[in-house]
Amino acid sequence: MLIALGVTGGIGAYKAVEVCRGLQKHGHDVVAVMTRSAARFVGPVTFEAITRRPVITSQWKPGINTRLRAERSDEASTEPWRSRGDIEHIAIADGIALLLVAPCTANVIGKFANGIADDFLTSLYLATRAPVLLAPAMNSNMLAHEAVQRNLQVLAARGVGFVEPGEGYLACGWIGKGRLAEPPEIVSAAVRALAPADSLLRGRRVLVTAGPTYEDIDPVRYIGNRSSGRMGFALAAEARRRGARVTLVAGPTRLAPPAADEIVRVRSAAEMHAAVLGGAEGADVVIMAAAVADYTPADPASHKVSKQDGPLTLTLERTPDILAELGRARPRRASGSPILVGFAAETADVIPRAREKRTRKGLDLIVANDVSRADAGFDVGTNVVTVIGDERQREVPLQSKERVAAAILDEVEDLLRARAAAPARA
Ligand SMILES: Cc1cc2nc3c(=O)[nH]c(=O)nc-3n(C[C@H](O)[C@H](O)[C@H](O)COP(=O)(O)O)c2cc1C
């Protein structure tokens, strides 16, 4: 999605560069809009290089509109700005999914609150219908001033979102409240603000596991599996896009994990077990997409096992069944029971086995995955699954793991909706 990142004239303007990068890592496009004062703190060229778009520093300099218009529609991108008669800030106002201002000065807060539109950013604020998120930053006395506080209240009442300034050492030499929130916090707030307003995952805690586990035989050898982590990563990213607070528990994978509120790296099934049981406390949804080893060497050697004549016998013992344990713990939990979603990776009798596993482990949903197909399951970008619940079964045809993740989370949201409605019916 396209985000307008407003940068205003505060000392924290340099941190907007990191905010910009964070938004891009979440797959968003950014157009930077700088006030005249902001350009005295950071050079527009920096944002231009990072966003790969012209930076808007004045309403009297046309340019970016042509490109934006081409992205929004099938109109020719070569059409000169003025011949269309579009007005730059109006065109951008229509094209953005979010207006984020970080840092936001007392001055811009005042202008937004009072409808003053004397530059591009303040005109854009009035022209856009996109959600607005501000990260104020200023000296503590400025922040505490009645005028600023009143302006903040006016904006809050209008539905504007805020990323609260933090306490700490201020550029003016003071220590107090007014410091720009840290860039990851601003990025998380922006991602949440972009979540579909009607998503039931908004604000919920979702724990997702991903990837394989490695069970050590000795210090140099292990038993692993072919899971790449792609499916779990896609689920974590989609849950976050829908506004959930995501904890990702990831086994050893080559792929970089998506952004999450918390990422716990584990290696073995035992580590995965500890991380999930700890993280599941307080979770609303637990999705176990990881391929956790069922067996682990009973007695891993502390030194490298030497080659010997003849066969080598390895004794394996069962690893803890994490999902079954979570399923058994459900009735005892005071904090309410999370929705439990498991995966059944099978190569034969996929649906009957998955059904049986769902009942045996006390799961709400099971995602049956035929991993014998070349285009589904482990280490490919696509998947085809069947999502099986208590009373329903949904076939999700072959498509990208990102889209499969969206289909699975649609089912999770349906369950959340049904749960919310259940007491009303009773
Ligand atoms: C070194 C320096 C640092 C400043 N830091 C801030 C700040 O953090 N917050 C703020 O509201 N104003 C700050 N100001 C004052 C603003 O730059 C000033 O109000 C300016 O008019 C803001 O313009 P703008 O809101 O259009 O970007 C600072 C000024 C200077 C010279």
The ligand as an ORCA input file, in Angstrom:
! r2SCAN-3c Opt
* xyz 0 1
  C      17.388     22.646     16.269
  C      15.892     22.726     16.292
  C      15.159     21.645     16.743
  C      13.773     21.691     16.779
  N      13.081     20.604     17.217
  C      11.741     20.651     17.273
  C      11.010     19.524     17.729
  O      11.554     18.481     18.058
  N       9.660     19.648     17.787
  C       8.991     20.764     17.408
  O       7.772     20.790     17.515
  N       9.683     21.842     16.946
  C      11.022     21.813     16.877
  N      11.718     22.899     16.417
  C      10.970     24.089     15.980
  C      10.425     23.879     14.569
  O      11.476     23.605     13.660
  C       9.636     25.098     14.114
  O       8.463     25.220     14.894
  C       9.287     25.061     12.659
  O       8.538     26.198     12.308
  C       8.496     23.797     12.329
  O       8.159     23.777     10.981
  P       7.248     22.620     10.389
  O       6.278     22.265     11.459
  O       6.594     23.205      9.199
  O       8.162     21.503     10.033
  C      13.099     22.867     16.358
  C      13.843     23.940     15.872
  C      15.214     23.880     15.849
  C      15.977     25.068     15.309
*
